[in-house]
Amino acid sequence: MASAYLGILLSVRTRSNRIGLLVGLLAGFLGSAAAAQPVELFECLSSPESFPTCEDIGGGVLFTECPARFYRFYGRIAWFPLRCVGPITVGVKTAGFWSTRFPLYVEVVPLRQNPGVCVNDPGYVVMIARGGFAPCGTWETVGPVDITTVIPVGSSYALRLRFFGAPGGDSPGVDCVRVTPHLTGVTATTWGQVKCLFK
């Protein structure tokens, strides 16, 4: 595929046209890379191939009567990159135990050039999960939440869970996380298309 683009580039006769074509191809590649980022997420930690993109400190596995396993962490875990396409609904499958004393904060974090998502990048809380005491855990869900006020449409972000722990208590255990986007009506439009609307 790259050789086809190189052939097109070499067949253009003038240098200024080559530069213009090269800029256009480069913009197309960058745009397709951004569009390739996922816009939704569904991961269960009890699945062997599903683990967060980054994590601070693992806190152990909590077993229940069900086949699901719930994991505790100390600090932060995150999944990224996700692409913002509008408001989202966030769900977390949690389980509370005798030692659950603190909530679990669910945040969205705008991604920078060098993400420090699991370290200190500021996040925006979209949900506080308390952890249910059902034998197989409970889904706690919130949404749709408009995250476009802090993460522009088309930008990358991370979903981060912030756990707390202290002697005698900690946050609930987590098995699954889910992000479901609600597409906005915002689309890319050229100036010519805008002028046609008002003729």
N, CA, C and O of each residue as an XYZ file, in Angstrom:
796
protein
N       0.822     -1.186      0.000
C       0.000      0.000      0.000
C       0.868      1.254      0.000
O       0.571      2.223     -0.698
N       1.939      1.229      0.784
C       2.843      2.380      0.826
C       3.510      2.585     -0.527
O       3.738      3.725     -0.932
N       3.835      1.482     -1.248
C       4.462      1.621     -2.561
C       3.493      2.248     -3.556
O       3.929      2.971     -4.452
N       2.189      1.993     -3.428
C       1.201      2.618     -4.309
C       1.185      4.125     -4.090
O       1.132      4.896     -5.048
N       1.231      4.551     -2.802
C       1.253      5.981     -2.513
C       2.546      6.624     -3.004
O       2.533      7.758     -3.482
N       3.652      5.911     -2.888
C       4.931      6.432     -3.375
C       4.882      6.594     -4.888
O       5.385      7.582     -5.423
N       4.271      5.618     -5.590
C       4.128      5.721     -7.048
C       3.294      6.922     -7.442
O       3.632      7.607     -8.407
N       2.226      7.195     -6.732
C       1.389      8.364     -7.016
C       2.191      9.634     -6.770
O       2.138     10.576     -7.560
N       2.928      9.652     -5.677
C       3.717     10.831     -5.333
C       4.769     11.119     -6.398
O       4.981     12.281     -6.745
N       5.432     10.094     -6.925
C       6.476     10.297     -7.930
C       5.900     10.653     -9.291
O       6.582     11.270    -10.109
N       4.639     10.268     -9.546
C       4.043     10.569    -10.844
C       3.596     12.028    -10.949
O       3.340     12.511    -12.052
N       3.500     12.721     -9.847
C       3.128     14.140     -9.877
C       4.326     14.929    -10.384
O       5.449     14.732     -9.922
N       4.079     15.826    -11.341
C       5.174     16.450    -12.078
C       5.874     17.602    -11.334
O       7.104     17.654    -11.338
N       5.150     18.507    -10.710
C       5.816     19.662    -10.117
C       6.084     19.429     -8.633
O       5.414     18.650     -7.956
N       7.091     20.142     -8.173
C       7.483     19.981     -6.777
C       6.389     20.477     -5.826
O       6.132     19.834     -4.809
N       5.746     21.595     -6.130
C       4.713     22.133     -5.242
C       3.512     21.186     -5.178
O       2.891     21.048     -4.124
N       3.183     20.541     -6.285
C       2.087     19.570     -6.261
C       2.468     18.338     -5.445
O       1.624     17.757     -4.762
N       3.748     17.937     -5.516
C       4.206     16.797     -4.710
C       4.084     17.107     -3.218
O       3.636     16.273     -2.432
N       4.488     18.317     -2.846
C       4.417     18.707     -1.439
C       2.961     18.734     -0.984
O       2.645     18.251      0.104
N       2.077     19.292     -1.798
C       0.658     19.330     -1.454
C       0.076     17.933     -1.311
O      -0.684     17.660     -0.382
N       0.438     17.050     -2.238
C      -0.059     15.673     -2.173
C       0.498     14.967     -0.934
O      -0.220     14.219     -0.270
N       1.775     15.203     -0.622
C       2.390     14.587      0.550
C       1.707     15.055      1.841
O       1.460     14.251      2.740
N       1.405     16.340      1.930
C       0.715     16.867      3.106
C      -0.677     16.238      3.219
O      -1.107     15.880      4.315
N      -1.373     16.105      2.105
C      -2.703     15.488      2.119
C      -2.662     14.032      2.551
O      -3.496     13.590      3.341
N      -1.681     13.279      2.029
C      -1.557     11.875      2.427
C      -1.215     11.739      3.904
O      -1.749     10.872      4.596
N      -0.320     12.603      4.383
C       0.054     12.568      5.790
C      -1.142     12.885      6.689
O      -1.322     12.243      7.724
N      -1.952     13.859      6.309
C      -3.149     14.190      7.085
C      -4.129     13.024      7.089
O      -4.779     12.752      8.098
N      -4.230     12.339      5.958
C      -5.107     11.172      5.883
C      -4.644     10.053      6.796
O      -5.456      9.412      7.464
N      -3.328      9.815      6.826
C      -2.797      8.780      7.721
C      -3.033      9.144      9.178
O      -3.432      8.287      9.966
N      -2.793     10.405      9.554
C      -2.990     10.818     10.937
C      -4.460     10.754     11.318
O      -4.789     10.349     12.432
N      -5.339     11.142     10.425
C      -6.764     11.079     10.701
C      -7.251      9.653     10.860
O      -8.092      9.377     11.717
N      -6.731      8.738     10.042
C      -7.170      7.337     10.162
C      -6.621      6.715     11.435
O      -7.257      5.824     11.999
N      -5.452      7.157     11.908
C      -4.922      6.628     13.167
C      -5.785      7.060     14.339
O      -6.027      6.268     15.250
N      -6.259      8.317     14.332
C      -7.125      8.778     15.409
C      -8.465      8.060     15.363
O      -9.028      7.724     16.405
N      -8.978      7.825     14.158
C     -10.263      7.146     14.033
C     -10.163      5.677     14.437
O     -11.177      5.049     14.740
N      -8.954      5.125     14.444
C      -8.776      3.716     14.798
C      -8.838      3.489     16.303
O      -8.951      2.344     16.740
N      -8.768      4.543     17.107
C      -8.851      4.380     18.555
C     -10.262      3.931     18.930
O     -11.239      4.398     18.345
N     -10.366      3.041     19.889
C     -11.704      2.586     20.284
C     -12.500      3.698     20.950
O     -11.937      4.579     21.600
N     -13.820      3.647     20.781
C     -14.696      4.630     21.416
C     -15.494      3.997     22.546
O     -16.124      4.703     23.333
N     -15.473      2.667     22.632
C     -16.167      1.983     23.724
C     -15.230      0.984     24.371
O     -14.192      0.631     23.811
N     -15.608      0.532     25.562
C     -14.753     -0.357     26.341
C     -15.627     -1.352     27.087
O     -16.641     -0.979     27.675
N     -15.237     -2.598     27.063
C     -15.835     -3.607     27.926
C     -14.728     -4.589     28.276
O     -14.286     -5.356     27.420
N     -14.279     -4.573     29.513
C     -13.202     -5.440     29.976
C     -13.592     -6.046     31.319
O     -14.136     -5.366     32.189
N     -13.305     -7.330     31.470
C     -13.513     -8.013     32.746
C     -12.176     -8.550     33.227
O     -11.521     -9.314     32.519
N     -11.774     -8.161     34.412
C     -10.483     -8.566     34.950
C     -10.411    -10.062     35.222
O      -9.318    -10.622     35.297
N     -11.566    -10.723     35.372
C     -11.553    -12.171     35.598
C     -11.191    -12.932     34.326
O     -10.937    -14.135     34.377
N     -11.167    -12.248     33.195
C     -10.704    -12.855     31.947
C      -9.182    -12.724     31.888
O      -8.651    -11.641     32.135
N      -8.468    -13.815     31.564
C      -6.996    -13.764     31.624
C      -6.356    -12.747     30.683
O      -5.259    -12.267     30.966
N      -7.009    -12.405     29.573
C      -6.392    -11.467     28.626
C      -6.848    -10.027     28.836
O      -6.454     -9.145     28.072
N      -7.656     -9.771     29.838
C      -8.154     -8.416     30.086
C      -7.523     -7.840     31.340
O      -7.895     -8.192     32.459
N      -6.580     -6.964     31.140
C      -6.030     -6.232     32.263
C      -5.862     -4.782     31.877
O      -5.759     -4.467     30.691
N      -5.834     -3.896     32.851
C      -5.732     -2.470     32.532
C      -4.443     -2.133     31.808
O      -3.464     -2.877     31.855
N      -4.470     -0.980     31.132
C      -3.278     -0.501     30.439
C      -2.176     -0.192     31.431
O      -1.001     -0.425     31.144
N      -2.535      0.329     32.593
C      -1.543      0.587     33.635
C      -2.197      0.425     34.994
O      -3.415      0.542     35.129
N      -1.381      0.156     35.994
C      -1.881     -0.001     37.359
C      -0.793      0.387     38.336
O       0.398      0.260     38.050
N      -1.225      0.866     39.507
C      -0.269      1.214     40.559
C       0.173     -0.049     41.293
O       1.234     -0.596     40.994
N      -0.625     -0.514     42.244
C      -0.249     -1.673     43.061
C      -1.446     -2.612     43.147
O      -2.544     -2.199     43.520
N      -1.229     -3.861     42.804
C      -2.286     -4.854     42.939
C      -2.539     -5.165     44.393
O      -1.610     -5.216     45.199
N      -3.818     -5.376     44.731
C      -4.162     -5.615     46.124
C      -4.710     -6.995     46.386
O      -5.058     -7.306     47.525
N      -4.799     -7.832     45.372
C      -5.259     -9.189     45.590
C      -6.575     -9.502     44.925
O      -7.269     -8.615     44.427
N      -6.912    -10.787     44.926
C      -8.115    -11.297     44.290
C      -9.115    -11.668     45.373
O      -8.759    -12.264     46.390
N     -10.374    -11.306     45.139
C     -11.462    -11.647     46.050
C     -12.378    -12.626     45.339
O     -12.918    -12.314     44.277
N     -12.556    -13.790     45.905
C     -13.401    -14.808     45.290
C     -14.802    -14.735     45.878
O     -14.975    -14.409     47.052
N     -15.805    -15.042     45.051
C     -17.197    -15.065     45.490
C     -17.782    -16.429     45.171
O     -17.077    -17.325     44.709
N     -19.078    -16.579     45.423
C     -19.766    -17.820     45.104
C     -19.864    -18.036     43.601
O     -20.081    -19.160     43.150
N     -19.709    -16.993     42.840
C     -19.833    -17.052     41.385
C     -18.462    -17.273     40.752
O     -17.437    -17.179     41.426
N     -18.452    -17.566     39.454
C     -17.146    -17.754     38.806
C     -16.347    -16.458     38.652
O     -15.148    -16.502     38.377
N     -16.996    -15.315     38.827
C     -16.280    -14.045     38.691
C     -15.317    -13.843     39.856
O     -15.599    -14.236     40.988
N     -14.183    -13.229     39.561
C     -13.219    -12.837     40.590
C     -13.188    -11.315     40.624
O     -13.247    -10.660     39.583
N     -13.097    -10.774     41.793
C     -13.052     -9.326     41.954
C     -11.666     -8.941     42.450
O     -11.123     -9.564     43.362
N     -11.102     -7.909     41.840
C      -9.728     -7.500     42.130
C      -9.723     -6.202     42.900
O     -10.508     -5.293     42.628
N      -8.830     -6.128     43.862
C      -8.581     -4.888     44.593
C      -7.222     -4.354     44.178
O      -6.285     -5.105     43.909
N      -7.150     -3.061     44.138
C      -5.893     -2.380     43.844
C      -5.707     -1.294     44.880
O      -6.655     -0.907     45.562
N      -4.498     -0.808     44.998
C      -4.209      0.342     45.844
C      -3.646      1.410     44.932
O      -2.573      1.240     44.354
N      -4.358      2.496     44.803
C      -3.948      3.545     43.869
C      -4.854      3.557     42.658
O      -6.076      3.497     42.790
N      -4.261      3.635     41.476
C      -5.028      3.839     40.254
C      -4.801      2.717     39.246
O      -3.721      2.130     39.175
N      -5.843      2.436     38.471
C      -5.710      1.605     37.277
C      -6.424      2.335     36.155
O      -7.361      3.091     36.408
N      -5.996      2.121     34.921
C      -6.597      2.866     33.809
C      -6.573      2.052     32.532
O      -5.733      1.172     32.342
N      -7.519      2.370     31.661
C      -7.575      1.823     30.309
C      -7.517      3.002     29.356
O      -8.255      3.973     29.523
N      -6.649      2.929     28.359
C      -6.534      3.980     27.353
C      -5.785      3.446     26.143
O      -5.141      2.402     26.241
N      -5.848      4.130     25.002
C      -6.596      5.345     24.723
C      -8.024      5.030     24.262
O      -8.268      4.033     23.584
N      -8.930      5.878     24.636
C     -10.294      5.880     24.128
C     -10.508      7.217     23.424
O      -9.902      8.220     23.804
N     -11.358      7.239     22.410
C     -11.614      8.480     21.669
C     -12.991      9.013     22.039
O     -13.980      8.280     22.018
N     -13.042     10.286     22.376
C     -14.293     10.926     22.766
C     -15.140     11.215     21.524
O     -14.686     11.880     20.593
N     -16.377     10.707     21.522
C     -17.317     10.989     20.443
C     -18.590     11.634     20.987
O     -19.554     11.836     20.248
N     -18.590     11.951     22.265
C     -19.754     12.574     22.884
C     -19.959     12.058     24.293
O     -19.031     11.513     24.891
N     -21.161     12.220     24.835
C     -21.451     11.732     26.183
C     -21.273     10.213     26.282
O     -21.375      9.501     25.284
N     -21.003      9.727     27.503
C     -20.785      8.298     27.722
C     -21.616      7.801     28.896
O     -21.989      8.566     29.785
N     -21.894      6.514     28.877
C     -22.449      5.820     30.036
C     -21.350      4.918     30.560
O     -20.721      4.186     29.796
N     -21.117      4.970     31.870
C     -20.044      4.196     32.497
C     -20.670      3.191     33.461
O     -21.557      3.531     34.243
N     -20.195      1.955     33.391
C     -20.642      0.926     34.313
C     -19.454      0.196     34.915
O     -18.451     -0.042     34.242
N     -19.574     -0.157     36.190
C     -18.516     -0.883     36.890
C     -19.172     -2.012     37.680
O     -20.105     -1.769     38.446
N     -18.698     -3.235     37.503
C     -19.209     -4.365     38.281
C     -18.322     -4.511     39.511
O     -17.145     -4.856     39.407
N     -18.904     -4.242     40.674
C     -18.138     -4.203     41.918
C     -18.694     -5.205     42.920
O     -19.816     -5.691     42.779
N     -17.902     -5.497     43.918
C     -18.338     -6.325     45.042
C     -17.758     -5.737     46.313
O     -16.556     -5.490     46.413
N     -18.638     -5.518     47.287
C     -18.200     -5.052     48.592
C     -18.018     -6.233     49.530
O     -18.696     -7.251     49.396
N     -17.119     -6.097     50.461
C     -16.831     -7.151     51.424
C     -16.804     -6.545     52.818
O     -17.007     -5.340     52.972
N     -16.561     -7.350     53.818
C     -16.576     -6.882     55.198
C     -15.624     -5.712     55.422
O     -15.847     -4.890     56.311
N     -14.558     -5.633     54.614
C     -13.563     -4.577     54.818
C     -13.802     -3.346     53.940
O     -12.991     -2.420     53.958
N     -14.886     -3.317     53.180
C     -15.137     -2.169     52.298
C     -15.580     -0.971     53.126
O     -16.661     -0.967     53.715
N     -14.722      0.043     53.159
C     -15.011      1.251     53.926
C     -14.955      2.515     53.064
O     -15.519      3.546     53.430
N     -14.278      2.430     51.927
C     -14.075      3.600     51.085
C     -14.733      3.383     49.730
O     -14.907      2.243     49.299
N     -15.101      4.467     49.056
C     -15.680      4.318     47.713
C     -14.592      4.109     46.667
O     -13.398      4.172     46.963
N     -15.025      3.865     45.459
C     -14.161      3.731     44.287
C     -14.517      4.879     43.354
O     -15.670      5.008     42.943
N     -13.551      5.703     43.020
C     -13.808      6.829     42.132
C     -13.517      6.421     40.696
O     -12.471      5.844     40.401
N     -14.459      6.730     39.806
C     -14.306      6.461     38.371
C     -14.128      7.811     37.696
O     -14.967      8.701     37.835
N     -13.020      7.957     36.959
C     -12.667      9.249     36.369
C     -12.398      9.115     34.880
O     -12.060      8.038     34.389
N     -12.553     10.225     34.171
C     -12.045     10.337     32.807
C     -10.860     11.290     32.867
O     -10.892     12.300     33.570
N      -9.819     10.952     32.122
C      -8.573     11.720     32.160
C      -8.174     12.083     30.732
O      -7.933     11.185     29.925
N      -8.097     13.380     30.394
C      -7.623     13.751     29.055
C      -6.179     13.279     28.876
O      -5.350     13.447     29.770
N      -5.889     12.693     27.727
C      -4.534     12.208     27.478
C      -3.672     13.319     26.915
O      -4.093     14.079     26.042
N      -2.470     13.396     27.428
C      -1.464     14.333     26.930
C      -0.498     13.583     26.036
O      -0.686     12.399     25.756
N       0.539     14.276     25.590
C       1.541     13.657     24.726
C       2.209     12.472     25.423
O       2.328     11.396     24.836
N       2.643     12.661     26.667
C       3.253     11.591     27.456
C       2.360     11.319     28.656
O       2.531     11.936     29.707
N       1.404     10.400     28.511
C       0.429     10.238     29.588
C       1.040      9.715     30.876
O       1.818      8.761     30.876
N       0.672     10.357     31.967
C       1.024      9.905     33.301
C      -0.250      9.518     34.033
O      -0.426      9.824     35.212
N      -1.142      8.833     33.305
C      -2.489      8.554     33.782
C      -2.486      7.834     35.116
O      -3.300      8.145     35.986
N      -1.592      6.882     35.293
C      -1.567      6.129     36.546
C      -0.715      6.819     37.601
O      -0.522      6.276     38.689
N      -0.210      7.992     37.301
C       0.640      8.674     38.267
C      -0.062      9.916     38.805
O      -0.546      9.909     39.937
N      -0.121     10.981     38.009
C      -0.620     12.216     38.595
C      -1.410     13.103     37.651
O      -1.719     14.234     38.027
N      -1.760     12.663     36.442
C      -2.554     13.515     35.561
C      -3.912     13.782     36.204
O      -4.524     12.862     36.748
N      -4.397     15.029     36.153
C      -5.689     15.327     36.774
C      -6.826     14.631     36.027
O      -6.829     14.565     34.797
N      -7.783     14.119     36.782
C      -8.944     13.458     36.208
C     -10.217     14.130     36.665
O     -10.199     14.962     37.571
N     -11.320     13.771     36.040
C     -12.627     14.324     36.349
C     -13.544     13.182     36.766
O     -13.773     12.253     35.991
N     -14.064     13.246     37.972
C     -14.889     12.167     38.517
C     -16.226     12.149     37.786
O     -16.917     13.164     37.706
N     -16.583     10.973     37.250
C     -17.881     10.805     36.595
C     -18.789      9.883     37.405
O     -19.990      9.810     37.146
N     -18.215      9.175     38.394
C     -19.016      8.227     39.154
C     -18.294      7.862     40.445
O     -17.065      7.806     40.492
N     -19.075      7.615     41.488
C     -18.539      7.092     42.740
C     -19.247      5.768     43.003
O     -20.466      5.735     43.177
N     -18.484      4.676     43.032
C     -19.044      3.339     43.248
C     -18.801      2.931     44.696
O     -17.702      3.108     45.222
N     -19.809      2.395     45.323
C     -19.716      2.001     46.733
C     -19.507      0.500     46.904
O     -19.025      0.059     47.947
N     -19.863     -0.288     45.893
C     -19.714     -1.738     46.002
C     -20.911     -2.365     46.679
O     -21.163     -2.126     47.860
N     -21.646     -3.165     45.935
C     -22.803     -3.843     46.512
C     -22.381     -5.107     47.235
O     -21.283     -5.621     47.021
N     -23.256     -5.603     48.090
C     -22.940     -6.811     48.854
C     -23.668     -8.035     48.310
O     -23.898     -8.992     49.050
N     -24.034     -8.022     47.027
C     -24.664     -9.184     46.395
C     -23.606    -10.273     46.210
O     -22.435     -9.954     46.010
N     -23.989    -11.545     46.273
C     -23.006    -12.630     46.185
C     -22.179    -12.625     44.899
O     -21.018    -13.035     44.910
N     -22.765    -12.165     43.796
C     -22.039    -12.164     42.515
C     -21.679    -10.756     42.059
O     -21.388    -10.543     40.882
N     -21.694     -9.801     42.969
C     -21.369     -8.428     42.609
C     -22.560     -7.713     42.007
O     -23.567     -8.344     41.687
N     -22.457     -6.414     41.849
C     -23.515     -5.610     41.259
C     -22.932     -4.639     40.254
O     -21.802     -4.171     40.399
N     -23.720     -4.345     39.232
C     -23.341     -3.319     38.263
C     -23.789     -1.968     38.809
O     -24.951     -1.790     39.175
N     -22.872     -1.033     38.859
C     -23.188      0.348     39.200
C     -22.953      1.159     37.940
O     -21.864      1.125     37.367
N     -23.973      1.889     37.509
C     -23.937      2.571     36.217
C     -24.374      4.020     36.374
O     -25.229      4.337     37.201
N     -23.779      4.891     35.574
C     -24.173      6.290     35.517
C     -24.098      6.745     34.054
O     -23.216      6.330     33.302
N     -25.034      7.595     33.677
C     -24.959      8.137     32.321
C     -26.319      8.324     31.695
O     -27.338      7.878     32.222
N     -26.313      8.992     30.560
C     -25.135      9.541     29.883
C     -24.546     10.760     30.604
O     -25.264     11.629     31.099
N     -23.230     10.785     30.640
C     -22.466     11.875     31.244
C     -21.794     12.634     30.116
O     -21.096     12.032     29.300
N     -21.991     13.944     30.054
C     -21.381     14.750     29.005
C     -19.937     15.073     29.383
O     -19.683     15.985     30.169
N     -19.001     14.322     28.823
C     -17.578     14.549     29.112
C     -16.958     15.558     28.153
O     -15.790     15.917     28.298
N     -17.749     16.023     27.159
C     -17.187     16.940     26.159
C     -16.859     18.307     26.736
O     -16.202     19.109     26.073
N     -17.298     18.590     27.951
C     -16.926     19.863     28.583
C     -15.471     19.857     29.031
O     -14.870     20.919     29.195
N     -14.892     18.660     29.232
C     -13.487     18.568     29.649
C     -12.631     17.818     28.637
O     -11.407     17.947     28.650
N     -13.262     17.032     27.755
C     -12.535     16.289     26.725
C     -13.220     16.580     25.393
O     -14.323     16.086     25.156
N     -12.597     17.367     24.520
C     -13.237     17.718     23.249
C     -13.514     16.481     22.387
O     -12.792     15.486     22.452
N     -14.570     16.568     21.584
C     -14.902     15.488     20.659
C     -13.705     15.257     19.733
O     -13.154     16.204     19.173
N     -13.315     14.005     19.581
C     -12.165     13.635     18.749
C     -10.877     13.472     19.532
O      -9.903     12.933     19.006
N     -10.849     13.928     20.784
C      -9.644     13.826     21.614
C      -9.568     12.463     22.295
O     -10.565     11.749     22.403
N      -8.378     12.121     22.748
C      -8.162     10.856     23.442
C      -8.276     11.051     24.946
O      -7.934     12.104     25.484
N      -8.766     10.005     25.612
C      -8.881     10.055     27.064
C      -8.695      8.659     27.636
O      -8.640      7.671     26.904
N      -8.600      8.601     28.951
C      -8.473      7.330     29.666
C      -9.615      7.210     30.653
O     -10.121      8.210     31.162
N     -10.018      5.975     30.920
C     -10.927      5.693     32.017
C     -10.066      5.211     33.165
O      -9.316      4.245     33.020
N     -10.167      5.884     34.319
C      -9.304      5.560     35.449
C     -10.156      5.258     36.679
O     -11.122      5.963     36.971
N      -9.785      4.212     37.385
C     -10.407      3.871     38.653
C      -9.408      4.188     39.758
O      -8.235      3.823     39.678
N      -9.892      4.874     40.789
C      -9.022      5.259     41.903
C      -9.494      4.526     43.156
O     -10.597      4.757     43.652
N      -8.634      3.638     43.658
C      -8.926      2.835     44.845
C      -8.270      3.466     46.064
O      -7.263      4.167     45.957
N      -8.863      3.201     47.229
C      -8.296      3.675     48.493
C      -8.131      2.489     49.426
O      -8.902      1.532     49.366
N      -7.143      2.552     50.273
C      -6.924      1.489     51.241
C      -6.207      2.019     52.464
O      -5.341      2.890     52.375
N      -6.584      1.479     53.603
C      -5.958      1.845     54.872
C      -6.152      0.669     55.808
O      -6.985     -0.196     55.534
N      -5.410      0.609     56.903
C      -5.641     -0.478     57.851
C      -7.110     -0.515     58.287
O      -7.649      0.481     58.770
N      -7.735     -1.653     58.114
C      -9.131     -1.814     58.524
C     -10.157     -1.483     57.479
O     -11.353     -1.585     57.751
N      -9.740     -1.085     56.278
C     -10.734     -0.775     55.259
C     -10.129     -0.437     53.921
O      -8.985      0.011     53.840
N     -10.899     -0.654     52.868
C     -10.449     -0.326     51.517
C     -11.651     -0.160     50.598
O     -12.798     -0.242     51.035
N     -11.371      0.077     49.310
C     -12.418      0.244     48.294
C     -12.954     -1.111     47.874
O     -12.319     -2.131     48.145
N     -14.111     -1.150     47.217
C     -14.657     -2.429     46.762
C     -13.786     -3.062     45.685
O     -12.959     -2.397     45.061
N     -13.989     -4.366     45.480
C     -13.302     -5.067     44.401
C     -14.024     -4.839     43.079
O     -15.221     -4.554     43.061
N     -13.294     -4.964     41.971
C     -13.844     -4.729     40.633
C     -13.597     -5.947     39.761
O     -12.529     -6.556     39.810
N     -14.600     -6.295     38.962
C     -14.408     -7.321     37.934
C     -14.469     -6.692     36.549
O     -13.519     -6.834     35.779
N     -15.558     -5.997     36.205
C     -15.747     -5.492     34.838
C     -15.931     -3.981     34.812
O     -16.434     -3.379     35.760
N     -15.509     -3.389     33.702
C     -15.775     -1.973     33.416
C     -16.365     -1.878     32.019
O     -16.048     -2.672     31.134
N     -17.236     -0.882     31.842
C     -17.875     -0.709     30.537
C     -18.045      0.780     30.265
O     -18.484      1.532     31.135
N     -17.694      1.199     29.050
C     -17.940      2.561     28.578
C     -18.738      2.439     27.293
O     -18.305      1.788     26.342
N     -19.911      3.070     27.269
C     -20.764      3.059     26.082
C     -20.937      4.499     25.611
O     -21.455      5.330     26.357
N     -20.506      4.812     24.371
C     -20.633      6.196     23.891
C     -22.041      6.483     23.372
O     -22.758      5.587     22.927
N     -22.408      7.746     23.443
C     -23.640      8.241     22.838
C     -23.195      9.290     21.830
O     -22.799     10.394     22.204
N     -23.263      8.941     20.560
C     -22.732      9.805     19.516
C     -23.448     11.146     19.495
O     -24.662     11.228     19.678
N     -22.659     12.202     19.265
C     -23.235     13.546     19.155
C     -23.523     13.844     17.692
O     -23.104     13.114     16.795
N     -24.229     14.907     17.480
C     -24.540     15.325     16.121
C     -23.443     16.165     15.506
O     -23.643     16.735     14.434
N     -22.298     16.261     16.143
C     -21.199     17.075     15.636
C     -20.441     16.287     14.575
O     -19.977     15.176     14.831
N     -20.318     16.868     13.382
C     -19.563     16.238     12.309
C     -18.666     17.276     11.654
O     -18.883     18.480     11.791
N     -17.660     16.796     10.946
C     -16.778     17.698     10.219
C     -17.529     18.247      9.007
O     -18.163     17.490      8.272
N     -17.456     19.558      8.800
C     -18.160     20.212      7.701
C     -17.237     21.224      7.058
O     -16.479     21.915      7.738
N     -17.309     21.303      5.733
C     -16.494     22.295      5.029
C     -17.242     23.621      4.983
O     -18.453     23.669      5.195
N     -16.512     24.690      4.704
C     -17.124     26.016      4.614
C     -18.130     26.046      3.470
O     -19.163     26.706      3.578
N     -17.852     25.356      2.396
C     -18.777     25.302      1.261
C     -20.104     24.661      1.639
O     -21.156     25.112      1.186
N     -20.073     23.620      2.460
C     -21.306     22.975      2.898
C     -22.104     23.898      3.814
O     -23.334     23.905      3.765
N     -21.424     24.668      4.637
C     -22.113     25.612      5.512
C     -22.785     26.699      4.685
O     -23.929     27.054      4.970
N     -22.109     27.241      3.666
C     -22.693     28.289      2.830
C     -23.934     27.791      2.099
O     -24.875     28.555      1.883
N     -23.943     26.506      1.714
C     -25.104     25.944      1.015
C     -26.338     25.916      1.909
O     -27.461     25.989      1.409
N     -26.152     25.813      3.210
C     -27.296     25.791      4.114
C     -28.047     27.113      4.144
O     -29.248     27.135      4.411
N     -27.353     28.214      3.873
C     -27.956     29.535      4.014
C     -28.204     30.213      2.676
O     -28.347     31.435      2.635
N     -28.260     29.471      1.593
C     -28.562     30.079      0.279
C     -30.027     30.217      0.091
O     -30.472     30.705     -0.947
